[in-house]
């Protein structure tokens, strides 16, 4: 019996080690392969970093013959991960600045044209070339060493784990099985069914523990379900309270505003002749201020409503929607000549009603801020590189240091007398875009115009 127990233990050890080793090595191989691919992709992205961050500054330095700045830029570029050689040469192929070893075996090379737009010399001028080498073989050598070390460690770990499992299993299970078999044979080969359930060993304890855990989990799930139902009820109550508050704001603030507006209007209509000219101007400003306050209240309630609503996406022609909005806005500025350009037949998968609100506000700004131009220009296009719609105008523009303010509530960069409004239009747009999972940003130059970029999330086009 002792030999049989030993044989069983040895087979268990071997089987455990083989299974754990195969599993560990397979997982480790996949992980190493994925890590290598990720590191290689990260290394290759260095070319993109060069394109985006270094090409334009180096081009400007070459254009300005600033060799010291070129050397500093080349030095900074050479410190990027994996870069083994960097060279800047002029249009004749003569080196301006270089650093590193260009003869590294197996390195990847990429050359970038240093192009400067020079209308006086033609469409563009090639000033020279930027050459960058990446040492990808070094990455591979490091990963081979890393893989060997990992496999050795994992093999040793698999052996130690299997040995520990063998010792634990042999002590808690195999030895008890052997002892039970001896006991059964001593009792004239009684069947296992005759064994009493009062034998409290580790296996029975494990079974009872699992049963208790299952019961506890079931109770926890029931309690969690009750908590969720309670939370849903509280959310519904809070939503109801918010709607009641919105109605209260609409009613309680509008009533005194209507009174102020009504009495001020009566003063103007019935007592204007007895009022001094200065007093008439004050009353007129009271009327205008009360109207603006009413519009602000309406805008706040609209923002609150948009934030609570759910979106309902469907595919529709956004170009047609833009055309409709543009025709409405033209009528508001009959004395301004607008040159409108709209890219046709653009499709969008989004909530049409919310998109129409966003378009109305963005296009209204384009009309408003370009309305004082002798020849106003407005365009609506889709930028396929940025994957975003663009509304452009040649209006008054704004200083880009204030760009963070334009999407906030009641944030205005111009006075109400110069350009009327409540300062919430782009706040509407920002919330609608974010509800769709998209993003919105702006670019502008004073007295030259503004471009508003916006998208409606993945799979919207």
Secondary structure, 3 states (H helix, E strand, C coil): CHHHHHHHHHHHHHHHHHHHHHHHHHHHHHHHHHHHHHHHHHHHHHHHHHHHHHHHHHHHHHHCCCHHHHHHHHHHHHCCCCEEEEEEEECCCCEEEEEECCCCCCCEEEEEEEEECCCCCCCCEEEEEEEEEECHHHHHHHHHHHHHHHHHHHHHHHHHHHHHHHHHHHHHHHHHHHHHHHHHHHCCCCCHHHCCCCCCCHHHHHHHHHHHHHHHHHHHHHHHHHHHHHHHHHHHHHHHHHHHHHHHHHHHHHHHHHHHHHHHHHHHHHCHHHCCHHHHHHHHHHHHHHHHHHHHHHHHHHHHHHHHCCCCCEEEEHHHHHHHHHHHHHCCCCCCCEEEEECCCCEEEECHHHHHHHHHHHHHHHHHHHCCCCCEEEEEEEECCCCEEEEEECCCCCCHHHHHHCCCCCCCCCCCCCCCCCCCHHHHHHHHHHHCCCCEEEEEECCCEEEEEECCCCCCC
